[in-house]
Amino acid sequence: MSAKQLLRLVILFGVVLVLWGAAALVRRREAAPAAGDAFRLPPIMRSQVDTVVLSDSAGTVVLAKKDTSAWTANGHRADMQGVADLLTALTDSAPGGELVAERKASHAALGVDSAGGTRVRVEAGGRTLAELVVGHRAPELSGGYVRRAGEEPTWLVRGGLVNALSRRGDEWRDHRIATVPPDSIAAIEISRGARRYTVRRGGSGWTLSPGGAADSAQAEQLVAAYHTVDATGFATAAQADSERFERPDRRTRLLRKDGTPLLTLLFDSTAAGFRVRADTGKTVYTMDGYSVDRLVPADSTLAASRVRGKTR
């Protein structure tokens, strides 16, 4: 081979290397999102959003706006703090995201595949504003993995969005059974099986009937327990349909000074605790035994003790 032919081969090899490098660079740029394409939610106005649909392997929760102050979760009263946190996160354009994977092959490991992820659709007037797939929480629990529906790149997103979307199923429902101001309670009628008694507020303290004087501190604790009454969960539809509260295991009735009722709760015991319903409501809640004992205690815990001949 002559020197001239060798020079031509070297030049040709150099051209091939340049072309290969350029092609590889183009492919890399096409595969990766552009520098300005960091994860951002589209601009969303809080007042616009009227529906958020969350679907995962366990089922679907539809959060629907009822009015300016109330939402529902699958037709039930929604936990407004949870909804407020979600709306705040959806309308917050500040938090960005760190690109952690570019290909679909990583979706399952990060929990953003169709089997393990939670699909989130945000709507306003029937129009989709955003659609995401939310996966596993990050190891440090300061965020989680998110991708836009229909796209392959997955981002580690920190901030309130993933935290707000970490609720599942009935966690979106309002667990508040009742709120009763302590000063409005003049008497509490309690039934525990066949045992019945009344705690009544008087000018000089609380009385227990039957039983005489009541322990004022214990009576005040009982009244305070009704300030906020929260359930631990909800009975299933089948459990609620089969429940019969005509003869509850326990019952409590709160009365005003004029004798009119403030609240009546019915309790039916189960192996895991109690099912609870207000006499004027349809929702059947669940509560643990400790919480129920605070609301419907044995009368012996309210009786005044005598110390050195004086009633306490």
Secondary structure by P-SEA (a helix, b strand, c coil): ccaaaaaaaaaaaaaaaaaaaaaaaaaaaaacccccccccccccccccccbbbbbcccbbbbbbbcccccccccccccaaaaaaaaaaaaacccbbbbbcccccccccccccccccbbbbbbbccccccbbbbbccccccccbbbbbcccccccccccccccccccccccccccccccccccccccbbbbbcccbbbbbbbcccbbbbcccccccaaaaaaaaaaacbbbbcccccaaaaaacccccccbbbbbbcccccccbbbbbbbcccccccccccccbbbbbcaaaaaaaccccccccccccccccc
